[in-house]
Amino acid sequence: MNILIAYYSQTGNTTEVARAIYDEVSSQGHQVHLKRVAEIKSDLNAYDLVFLGSACHDAGLAKPAERLLAGIGKSPSLKLAGFVTHATQMAEEGARARELYERWAGNCIRTFHQVSEEEQIAFLGYFHCQGAPSPPIEAFIHNTIVTDKDEWQMYIEEVKKHPTVQDLQDARTFAQHILTKC
């Protein structure tokens, strides 16, 4: 297959995940291209499968990734998989974490689903993991979302560790799973 792994990253978190996916997919013998969203100048329909990655901004995909996704157009032959890094809690960690995830990162997967449905693109799956926040995002989270001192200490100590070795292994496993769907 001809596969594109396109990503938008500001702090390097999404780049790390994109590289993990690239390593896994390219080890399977496919023709694989790893590109930043800003480098993409050609029609995505030239690819059999596109992995599109983004940092989460304003509870959704970063604008450059969102524009690329919206510009794909109708493509019944293209297959799409999405991946996102975010600085919020993982939804699987309980009610408070789920509420924070939905509020601050939940629109990412909804955008993938919406565009895929509208443009008749086969959406094969979605991966997300935490990533260490940039200083302005860290300040925003502390001042707006996680304002309790004790909760903040636990949160910031944990989120700064990501993406972890396990996160990157999970990204590789995600890539394997997507390839089996093709």
Phi, psi and omega in degrees: 000154173262114189237136175248132170246105182251140183211153173240125182217138175253324186253351180104347180299310182291328176300316180299317180293318179300318179293323177296317178295316178302313180302316181292312184293317182291335178289349181267003175089011179274160172277113189235136179239128177251116184219144169290150180307319182296339181275350187276117181240350185256171178291129181289345179291352175286349182256149175279326184217135176237124167264120179246122181243151182206153164283152176274124177233134177051042177071007179217190178295149174298146186306317179299320178290320178298318178296318178298315180298314181294333183274000181296318183079175181299129183206082181294346180267341182282140174248143187229141171227143182243151173214145187218143167248145183212161182254020178258184180290160173275129186302333184285355188267013177125178187297313180297315179297318179298317180297316179294317179299311181299318182291322189248352179217355186297335181287343181300305182293325179297324178295315177302313181296315183298310182295318179300317180294312182297322186260008177058044179256133177289112178264114190267343180162172188217137177233140174216149174209164177289154173218147179300133181284152172290161180306317179294323178290320177302314179296318179300313181299315182295320182279339189241323191251303183251084186265340178292130185302312181293316178298321179299313182301315179295316182298307188292324177298321181284311187294330180291348178278350190258152357287138181271174174302319179294319177302317182290324174294320177297324177295320177296318178297319175303313180299317177301315181298317179296318179299325179293335178282347180269000000 
